[in-house]
Amino acid sequence: MSTGRRERAPNPEATVACEEKQGRKEDSFRGVLTGADRLAAGLSHPLLEGKRLGLVTNPTGITSDFRLTASVLAELPSSRLTALFACEHGTRGQHQAGVRFEGEWDERLDVPVYSLYGRNTRPQKYMLSNVDTVVFDVQDLGIRFYTYLSTLLYVMEACAGNGKSLLVLDRPNPLGGLVCEGGLLKRGYESMVGAWSMPIRTGMTLGELALMANEKKGLGCDLSVIPMERWERGMEYGSTGLPWMLPSPNMPTVDTVRVYGGTCLFEGTNLSEGRGTTRPFEWIGAPWLDGEVFAEAVNRHELPGVYAHPVYMTPSFSKHQGILCGGVRLFVTDPGRFHSVQAGLVLLHEARSLYPEHFEWLAPPKTGSRYFIDLLSGGDEVRTSIGRKEGLARITDAWLKESEEWREARRPYLLYS
């Protein structure tokens, strides 16, 4: 059985140790098989056999034939599902962004659901008392400030600290695994939207990142990864044959993911990032913004693979709810040439340059805390420099260098070619 390709095994005991059960039926699905698909098809693993299992999951935890990973684990003959863990948005995707929630009871599976997005963001000792192995199956975006990645790192720390094992069921990076983009998060700016020093676009799957973080951060987690089959680094989600489930309420399509690495930076400003519209993150705007003027200014930068078009919208919730806003929608014309983080910087630069009397960074929530834009961007350079031509150039050059350094650093941990 193939355990996935790697250039160097960073930790032989943190890789896959599993075998196919005898008599497995030939799979008729010829697309990518996720870790969850492989379990459902009969894969066995020593971290599952005879173990009490806790599962970190959400609606994206499904197989290619729409079976919930929770159901797959619950039906394993030699294991017992004893707990669920909910990251941001909840196990059913029922909570909007930033909404904190506490635990509940899953009546269908008859197990507790522990919240990792409420009073606690890490599994506590009592949550793990009836668990031997934590299984992680969530569709990530490969983008640093998407909080599922932070939750994975926190779960790794908790497992290491409480003597529990962790099994990651790998899933595709929706944008492929070739491009790394953005600057590295600076020390002192760690948060739920950036738990470790990595670029905004990681160019890795969650399984690969877990292997890298476990060694680089010295976590000592008893970690294994069940890799995918038939996934290649140049493959975007639309080529996998897998169903797309919304990873969160405002991430409806892969088109949204494509721009999110840049336009999510507007969460740290008083402009709408498109929440409450039919094009979250693909559209940004504000009541005082002239869409035509703004689009023309952005397009003058001649960003490869994208066109900014003026579009007026009225958000139904979130920023500027019920108010007509001028804005632009990003049309990605050539995904292979488009760089979302660079586009986000240009958009911020022009918004601040054109509308200095209206543009604002959202203030820190309390005295002594960080600006949200600093947490999203990984430092204070964007807030203090963007809006000036030399500032934009300096950030662009620095982030390009840092993303290239990351590209090389990640190489030993890649599971797929």
N, C-alpha and C positions, 0 to 999 in steps of 0.2 A: 504494500500500500504506500502511495506517495504521501509524504508529509509536507510537500511544498518545497520549492527551491530556495536556498539561501547561499550567500557567498561565504559566510562563515557562521557557524552556530555559536552565538554569543554565550549560550548556556545550554548545554545538551539536555539538562534536566528540566528546562523551561520550554522545550519543544513538544511536539506531539508524540504521545506513546499510546497508540490505539490500534485496533484491528477490526477488519470487517467480519461480521458474523457469517458463518457458513450458511449457504442457501439464500443469500440475499437476491432478491428479484432484480433483474436488469432494469435499470432506470430508463424510462421512456422520455424524460425531460432532458433535452440536449443543451440547455443553457448552463449558466454558471450554477454550481451547487454551493450553497453557503454551509457554514458549520452546522447550522440547524438542519439543513436538508440532509446532511450526511448522518446526523444522529437519527433522524426520522427514517432513513433508509437502512438502519441496522448497525451503525458504527458503535463499537464499544470503547470504553476508555476507563483506565484504572481510577480516575478521580470521580467516576460515576458509580462504579460497581459497588453495591452494598452501602452507599453513602446517603446521608441526609442532605438534601439539596436546597439551596436558596437561589433564587433566580432574579437577576436585575434585568428588567424588560419593559417594553411598552408596545404599542400597536405594531411597530415594525418587526417585532419578534415573531415572524411567521415563516413558514416554509414556502417553497415555490408553488405548492398546491394548496396554500392558504390555511394550513394548520398552525395553530398557535404553538410557539415553542413551549409555553407553559403546559399545554396538553401533552406534547411529546414527552416532556420530562415526567409528568404525572403518570404516564402510562408505561414508563420503564419498569420491567418486572423486578429488577434487583435493587432499585433505588426508591427513595421516598421524597417527594417534594414537600418541604416543610415551611417555606416562607417565600414571599415575593418582596422585592425591593423596588421602589418607585423613584426614578430620577425626575428632573423638571418635566412638567406637563402631565405626570401621572401615568399609571400603567395602562390607562385607556385613552391617553391623550386628551383628557377632559379639561385641563387647566391651561389658561392663557399664559403667555410669557411673564415670568417674574412672580406669578401667584404662588405664595407659599401654602403648603398644605401638610396635614399630619396623617398618621396611619389610619388604616381601616381593616375590615375583614373581607376577604374574598369568599363569598358564599358558594360560588360554583366549585372552587377548588378546596374550600374549607381550610384556608391557611391565612395567617396574618399578612398584611401588606405594610411594610415599614417604609416611611417616607425618608428620602435622602434629599429633600428639598423643602425642609421646614425648620424646626428647631435644630435638627441635625442634618449635616450634609455628608457625613460618614457613617457607616454602620457602627453601632455601639455594641459593646460586649454582650448585652442582653439580647440584642437582635440576632446575634450569631450563636447563641447558646444551644440552639437546636439544629445547627447547620454544620456539616463537615466540609462541603465544597460549595463555593459560590460560583454560579454560572452567569456569565455576562453575555446577553444577546440583545443588542440595540444597534439600529442603523445610525451610523455617524455620518458627518459631512466632510471630514478631513479638514476642518477649520477650527483654529484654536479656541475661539470664543464661543463655540457651540458647547453647551455645558455638559453634554454626555461624556466628552473626553475627560473633563475634570472629574466627573463622578467616577469614571473608571480608575483614575489615579488614586482617588480617595479610597475606593474599595480595595485596591491593591495594598495600600498602607494599612487598612483595617485588617485585612486577611493576614498580612505579615505580623501585625502586632498581636493577633489573637490566635495564631497557630492554625489558620484555616487555609484551604487550597482555593485557587481560582482557576476556572476554565473559561477561556474566551472563545465564543463561537464567532469566527470571523465573517465579515461581510464586506462588500465592495466599498472602496472610496468612490462616491458617485461621479466624480470628475476624473477618475483615473489616478494612477500613481506616478505620473511622470513629472508634473509641475510642482515646485515648491516656490512659495511667494510670500514676501513680507519680512519684516524685521523680527529678530528674536526678542521675546519678552525679557525685560530687564529685571534684575533682582530687586525685590521690594515692591513689585507691582503684581505679585501673585494674587489671584482671586478665583472665584467660581467661573469667571470668563477668561481665565488664563492661569492654569495651575502649574505650569512648568515652562522653562525657557525653550520655546519652539517658535517657528514662523507662523504667520496667520494661516497659510495653506501648507499643510504638512507633507502632502504627497505620499501618505502612508495609510494603511488600514489600521483599525483599532488593534488588531492582533499584533501587527508589526510594532506599533507604538508601545504597546504593553511590554513587549520583549525589550525594546530599547530603554524605556523608562526604568524597568526593573533593574537593569544593569547599571545604567548611567546614574540613576538616583540612589543606587545601593539599597533598594527596598527589601530585598531578601524574601520576596513573595514566592510561595510555592505555586508557580504559574505554568500553565500549559495552554496551548492554542490549538484549536481544531481549524486548520486552514480550509480555504475554499478549493474547489476543483474547477478547472477550466477558466479561471479568471487571469487576465494578463494586465500588466501595468498601463498599457495604452487604451484600455477598454473603459468607456464611460457607461453609466448605468443603463442607458437605452439599449446597449448592445448585449446586456447580460441575460435578457429573457426573463428577469425576475419582476414580480409585481412591485410597483412603487406605492408604498404606504407613507402617508404624511409623517415625517419624523416629529413634527411639531405643528401646531395649528396654522402658523404663518409660513410654512414651507411646503406649498402645495405641489410643486413640480420641480424637476431637475433644472428647468430654466431659472427658478428662484435660487437654487443652490449655486448656479453658475455666477450670479452677481453678488451673492451674499457676502463673500469674503471682502468686498469693498464697501458696499452700501450699508452694511451693518454698522459701520463707523458712525453713521448718522444717528444712531441711538444715543450717542453722546452729545447731540446738538438739539436745538429747538426746531429743526426741520423734521417733518414726518418722513420716516423711512418706509412708508407705504402700508403700515398696519392700518387695518380698517378700510382698505381698498381691495379691489380684485387683483392687484399686482403688488403684493408686499415685496419689498426690497428691489423689485424691478423699477419702481417709481419712487421718486423723492420729490417733496414740494413743501410749500409754505404759503400762507395767505399773502405775503408781501413779495413773493417771487414772481418775476415775469418769465414764463416758460420759454418764450421765443428768444429772449435775450440770453437766458441761461444756457439753452441748448446751443446757440451759436457760439458762445464762449467756450463751452466744453468741446465742441466739435473742432474748434480751431487747433486743439492739441493733436488732432489726427491720431487718436488712440487706435491701435490696430484691432480689427475684428469687432468694432462696436460703433453704434450710432445713437446719439442722444436726440430724442424727438420730443417737442413740447406737447404735454398732455395735462389737462386740468381735471382734478378730482376733488371729491368731498369725502374725507375719511368718515366712516360710520362709527368708529371708536378710536381710542388712543389719541395721539397728538392732533390738535386742530379738528376735533370731532365736530361734524356738522358745518364746517366752514369751507367754502370753496378755496382751493389752493392751486396756484400756478406751480408747474413742476415739469420734470422730464422723465420719460421712460427710456430705459436702456434697451436697445435692440442689439443682441449679439449676432452679428452677421457672419463671423468666422470663429467658432469656438476654439479652434486650434491656435489662433493667434491672440485671443483675448486674454488679458490679465486683469482680473477683477480688483485686486488690491491697488494696482496703479490707477485704475479707473476711479476707485473710491477716493484716492488722494487728490486726483484732479478735480473731482466734484466738490470736495471740501474746499480746496484751494479757490475755486471760482465762486463758490457760495460766500466765502468769507471776504473775498476781494470785491465782489460786486455789491454786497449788502452789509457793509461793516456796521451800519446803524441798526440793523435788525438781527444779524447773525449772533447767536450766543452758544457757548458751551454750557451744558447743563451743570449747575453748581453741585459740589459735593453734598451728599445727604446730611452730613453733620460735620462739625468743626474738626479738622485734623484728618479727615478721610480723603480719599483720592477722587479726582474728577473721573467720571465714568469713561470719558474719551481716553484718559490715560490708561485705565484698566483694559479697554478694548484694544488700543494700539500698542500696549506693552511698554509705555514710557511717556514722558511729557513732551517729546520732540514735536509731535503733530500739533498739540495744543499751542505750543509756544512759537512754532515756526511756520505753520501752514498759512497761506494767504500772501506770503512773500515769495517772489519768483526764486530767489536763492534758497529759501527754506524748502520749497517743493523739490528742487534739484538735489539738495543735500540729503533729504530723507530718502528720495528715490535711489540715490547712489549707495547710501549706507545699507538700505534694506536689500538691495540686489546682492551686495557682498555677503550679507549675513545669510540670506537664503541659499546661496551657493555653498557656504560653509556647512549649512544643515544638510544639503543634498549629499555631501560627501560623508558627513558623520552618520547618517542613517543607513548607509550602504550595507554594513554587516548584518543588519537586522531585517532585510527585505526577504519576504517569503515567496515572492512571485517575480517572474521575469517579464 
